[in-house]
Amino acid sequence: MTILLRCRGKKCVLSAELFAAALQLFSVRSILVMASGVPLLIEFFMRYTIPPHKEVNMKNKPLFYKCLLHPRYWLTWFGLGILWLWVQLPYPLLMKMGDLIGRFSMRFLKRRVTIARQNLKLCFPHYSEAQVEIIVRKNFGSLGMGLIETGMAWFWSDARVRKWFEVRGLEHITAACEKGKGVMVIGVHFMSLELGGRVMGLCRPMMAMYRPHNNKAMEYVQTRGRSRSNKAMLDRRNLKGMVKALKSGEAVWFAPDQDYGPKGSSFAPFFAVQQAATTNGTFTIARLAKPAILTTVLIRKASGTGYQLVIEPEFCDYPAEDEQAAAAYMNRKIEHEIMRAPEQYLWLHRRFKTRPFGHAGLYTI
């Protein structure tokens, strides 16, 4: 059998290896001994459903530890396995399913519906109740699609991802990188954010700031998935690491559009809200590393035919010497990106939870 496989080439060798693993997985011993069967299933899933890293892009390869086989993570692995199976379906069907699931979830996510509705009313006071409700429903449909897009980002092959997106403005990041200095890539929390990172990495591998997941199994899978087309993930609290990467000429993704609390923030206008807590991280990093700065977003096409990655030109008038002006400037840039497809933005986040001292809260929940 070995000789026959060698004659047929590498793909058959891999198929035989997969077949042997399946036999091992479904052996009588695995079925009878649950304690060994589930870890075998997890190892099978991790080995054959998530393609290996490309070493050329590796700087922080996540390590698989035996502790991830602990029963406390079995439900997580089961859910990830279902997600992997799910995203094997055709793309148009996936998007329809995601839209239906997202809209259906409104019945159970009442608190998030209220937050989204309040955010839209605060940002767009001129919108009628009917207009707000239309966007809220579309927003939850986008949420369901975003769940599926997470699986696409982590589990799809490069070839399949490339089939569904087009790029506008790639020359802007290429020109910025060719200047020999770092590039701070400003992202925005659209529902397609996870897939956007994968797509951007296929165009220009980079590093990204992120919040580590509390679930170690999820942390392993998300880091492994995100690193497939990118170089490394940096803890969002590791500003020194980001500055070092930028000074060495790397492109680093950073999203300053959420409320990170009062510490290290300034209050600046955001749409119709005159005092929105805005992180000063962008300003601090810009002063220390002096990188080129530009924005990028992945927009889901209304026709359901895929995505458009939009990369804007480098900022030429960023106020790097004025913290307050820099916060207001960044919010204006983020507003511009959101208005490309407001129904796809993460309105479920309590963007205005931090208020200036003495000001009443904007949420009643």
C-alpha positions in Angstrom: 0.0 0.0 0.0 2.8 2.4 0.8 4.5 1.7 -2.6 1.2 2.3 -4.4 0.6 5.6 -2.6 4.1 6.8 -3.5 3.4 6.1 -7.2 0.2 8.1 -7.0 1.8 11.2 -5.4 1.6 13.3 -2.3 -2.2 13.9 -2.3 -2.9 10.2 -2.0 -0.4 9.9 0.9 -2.3 12.6 2.7 -5.6 10.9 1.9 -4.3 7.6 3.3 -3.1 9.4 6.4 -6.5 11.0 6.8 -8.2 7.6 6.4 -5.9 6.0 9.0 -6.7 8.8 11.4 -10.4 8.2 10.8 -10.1 4.5 11.5 -8.2 5.3 14.7 -10.9 7.8 15.7 -13.8 5.4 15.1 -12.1 2.3 16.6 -14.0 0.2 19.1 -11.7 1.4 21.8 -12.5 5.1 21.0 -16.2 4.4 21.1 -16.2 2.5 24.3 -13.7 4.7 26.2 -15.2 8.2 26.1 -12.3 9.7 27.9 -9.9 8.9 25.1 -12.5 9.2 22.3 -13.2 12.9 22.8 -9.5 14.0 22.8 -9.0 11.9 19.7 -11.9 13.8 18.1 -10.4 17.1 19.1 -6.9 16.2 17.7 -8.6 14.9 14.5 -10.5 18.2 14.1 -7.4 20.4 14.8 -5.2 18.4 12.5 -7.4 18.1 9.5 -9.9 21.0 9.5 -7.5 23.9 10.1 -4.7 24.1 7.6 -1.2 24.5 9.0 0.4 27.9 9.3 2.6 29.2 6.6 5.9 29.6 8.3 6.8 32.6 6.3 4.1 34.5 8.2 4.8 33.0 11.6 6.0 35.1 14.5 3.8 34.0 17.4 2.6 30.5 16.4 0.0 29.3 18.9 1.0 26.1 20.7 -1.5 23.3 21.3 -1.2 22.1 24.9 -2.7 18.9 26.3 -4.7 20.9 28.7 -6.9 22.0 25.8 -8.2 18.4 25.8 -9.7 18.8 29.2 -13.5 18.1 29.4 -14.2 21.7 30.2 -13.4 22.5 26.6 -15.3 19.7 24.9 -18.4 21.8 24.3 -16.2 24.5 22.8 -14.6 22.0 20.4 -18.0 20.6 19.5 -19.3 24.0 18.6 -16.2 24.7 16.6 -16.6 21.4 14.8 -20.2 22.4 13.9 -19.1 25.8 12.7 -16.4 24.1 10.5 -19.1 21.8 8.9 -21.5 24.7 8.5 -19.1 26.9 6.5 -18.6 24.1 3.9 -22.0 25.0 2.5 -22.2 27.3 -0.6 -21.6 31.0 0.2 -25.0 32.3 -1.0 -26.8 29.8 1.2 -24.5 30.7 4.2 -25.4 34.4 3.9 -29.2 33.6 3.7 -28.9 31.4 6.8 -26.9 34.0 8.7 -29.4 36.7 7.9 -32.3 34.6 9.2 -30.5 33.5 12.3 -29.4 37.0 13.1 -32.9 38.4 12.8 -34.3 35.5 14.8 -31.8 36.2 17.6 -33.6 39.5 18.2 -36.2 37.6 20.2 -33.6 36.5 22.7 -31.1 39.3 22.7 -33.5 42.0 23.9 -30.8 43.9 25.8 -28.6 44.1 22.7 -31.6 45.2 20.6 -32.2 48.0 23.1 -28.5 49.1 23.0 -28.4 49.1 19.2 -31.7 51.1 19.0 -30.4 53.6 21.6 -27.0 54.0 19.8 -28.7 54.8 16.5 -31.1 57.3 18.1 -28.1 59.1 19.7 -26.0 59.2 16.6 -28.8 60.0 14.2 -31.5 62.0 16.0 -33.0 63.0 12.7 -33.9 59.4 11.9 -37.6 58.4 12.3 -38.6 55.4 14.5 -39.3 53.5 11.3 -35.8 54.2 9.9 -34.1 53.2 13.2 -36.1 49.9 13.3 -35.2 49.1 9.7 -31.5 49.5 10.5 -31.8 47.5 13.7 -33.3 44.5 11.8 -30.7 44.7 9.1 -28.0 45.0 11.8 -29.0 41.8 13.5 -29.1 40.1 10.1 -25.6 41.3 9.6 -24.7 39.9 13.1 -25.8 36.4 12.0 -23.7 36.7 8.8 -20.8 37.9 10.9 -20.9 34.6 12.9 -20.7 32.6 9.8 -18.0 34.9 8.4 -15.9 34.1 11.5 -15.9 30.5 10.5 -15.1 31.4 6.9 -12.1 33.5 8.1 -10.8 30.7 10.3 -11.5 27.6 8.2 -11.7 28.5 4.5 -8.8 28.0 2.1 -7.0 31.1 0.6 -8.4 30.2 -2.8 -12.0 30.1 -1.6 -11.6 33.4 0.3 -10.1 35.1 -2.7 -13.0 34.1 -4.8 -15.4 36.4 -2.9 -13.7 39.7 -2.5 -12.3 42.6 -4.5 -9.9 45.3 -3.4 -10.1 49.1 -3.9 -7.1 51.1 -2.9 -4.4 48.5 -2.5 -1.9 50.9 -3.9 -2.3 53.2 -0.8 -1.0 50.6 1.7 1.7 49.5 -0.8 2.9 53.1 -1.2 2.9 53.6 2.6 4.9 50.5 3.2 7.4 51.4 0.6 8.4 54.5 2.5 10.3 52.3 4.9 8.3 53.2 8.0 5.6 51.4 9.9 1.9 51.6 8.9 -0.9 51.9 11.4 -3.9 50.4 9.8 -7.1 51.7 11.4 -9.9 49.2 11.4 -13.6 49.7 12.3 -15.8 47.2 14.1 -18.0 46.0 11.3 -19.7 42.6 11.6 -17.4 41.2 9.0 -14.4 42.3 11.0 -12.9 38.7 11.4 -13.1 38.0 7.7 -11.8 41.5 7.0 -8.6 40.7 8.9 -8.1 37.5 6.8 -8.7 39.4 3.5 -6.4 42.2 4.5 -3.7 39.7 5.3 -4.0 38.0 1.9 -3.3 41.5 0.4 -0.6 42.6 2.8 0.3 40.3 5.8 0.5 42.4 9.0 0.2 42.3 12.7 -3.0 43.1 14.7 -3.9 44.3 18.1 -6.6 42.2 19.8 -8.2 41.1 23.1 -7.1 37.6 24.1 -10.1 35.2 24.6 -10.8 34.0 28.2 -11.5 30.5 26.9 -8.2 28.9 26.1 -9.5 26.7 23.4 -11.2 29.6 21.7 -8.0 31.6 22.1 -6.0 28.9 20.4 -8.4 28.6 17.5 -8.9 32.3 16.9 -5.1 33.0 17.1 -4.4 30.1 14.7 -7.1 31.2 12.3 -6.1 34.9 12.4 -2.4 34.0 11.8 -3.1 32.1 8.7 -2.7 35.1 6.5 -1.1 37.5 8.9 2.1 37.7 10.8 1.3 38.0 14.5 -1.3 38.9 17.1 -0.5 41.5 19.8 -2.3 41.9 23.1 -4.1 45.3 22.9 -2.5 46.2 26.2 1.0 45.7 24.7 1.5 49.2 23.3 5.2 48.9 23.6 5.1 45.9 21.4 3.1 47.8 18.8 5.4 50.7 18.8 8.4 48.4 18.4 6.7 46.7 15.5 5.9 50.0 13.8 9.4 51.3 14.3 10.7 48.1 12.6 8.6 48.9 9.5 5.6 46.5 10.2 2.0 47.2 9.3 -0.2 46.9 12.4 -4.0 46.8 12.6 -5.6 48.8 15.4 -9.3 49.6 16.0 -9.9 52.8 18.1 -13.7 53.0 17.6 -14.9 51.4 20.9 -15.4 52.8 24.4 -12.4 51.5 26.4 -13.2 53.4 29.6 -12.1 56.7 31.0 -8.4 55.8 31.5 -6.4 57.0 28.5 -9.4 58.5 26.8 -10.5 61.9 25.6 -14.0 63.1 25.0 -14.7 64.1 21.4 -17.7 64.3 19.1 -18.9 61.1 17.5 -21.8 61.7 15.1 -24.4 63.6 17.1 -22.9 62.7 20.5 -20.7 65.6 21.5 -18.8 63.9 24.2 -17.9 60.3 23.3 -15.0 58.6 25.2 -12.3 58.1 22.5 -9.0 56.2 23.2 -5.8 58.2 23.0 -3.9 55.1 22.0 -3.8 56.2 18.4 -2.4 59.5 19.3 0.2 58.1 21.7 1.4 55.4 19.2 1.5 58.0 16.4 3.8 60.3 18.4 6.1 57.5 19.5 6.4 55.5 16.3 5.6 58.1 13.7 4.0 55.7 11.3 1.9 56.2 8.2 -1.8 56.0 9.2 -4.7 54.9 7.0 -8.1 53.2 7.3 -9.4 50.0 5.9 -12.9 48.3 6.0 -14.4 45.2 4.5 -17.9 45.9 3.2 -20.4 43.2 2.4 -22.0 43.9 -1.0 -25.7 44.5 -1.0 -26.1 42.1 -3.9 -24.8 39.2 -1.9 -22.0 38.6 -4.3 -19.1 39.0 -1.8 -17.1 41.8 -0.4 -15.2 44.9 -1.2 -12.0 45.7 0.8 -11.6 49.5 0.8 -8.2 51.0 1.7 -8.1 54.7 2.0 -5.0 57.0 1.3 -2.6 57.8 4.1 -3.6 60.6 6.4 -1.9 63.8 5.4 -3.3 66.1 8.1 -3.4 64.1 11.3 -2.9 66.4 14.3 0.0 64.6 15.9 0.7 67.4 18.4 -2.8 67.9 19.8 -4.4 65.0 21.7 -8.0 66.4 21.8 -7.9 67.4 18.1 -6.5 63.9 17.2 -9.4 62.2 19.0 -11.9 64.4 17.1 -10.1 63.8 13.8 -10.1 60.0 14.3 -13.8 59.9 15.1 -14.6 61.8 11.9 -12.6 59.3 9.9 -14.5 56.4 11.6 -17.8 58.1 10.9 -16.9 58.3 7.2 -16.2 54.5 7.1 -19.3 53.6 9.1 -21.5 55.5 6.6 -20.4 53.2 3.8 -22.8 50.6 5.3 -24.2 51.7 8.7 -26.3 48.5 9.0 -23.1 46.5 9.1 -21.5 48.3 12.0 -21.4 46.9 15.5 -24.1 49.0 17.1 -24.6 46.4 19.8 -21.6 47.7 21.7 -22.3 50.3 24.4 -20.2 52.9 22.6 -21.2 55.7 25.0 -21.1 54.0 28.4 -18.3 56.2 29.7 -19.5 59.7 30.5 -17.8 62.9 31.7 -17.9 63.4 35.4 -21.3 64.7 36.5 -23.1 63.7 33.3 -26.0 61.3 33.3 -25.7 57.9 31.6 -27.1 57.4 28.2 -28.3 53.9 28.7 -31.1 52.8 31.0 -30.3 49.1 31.0 
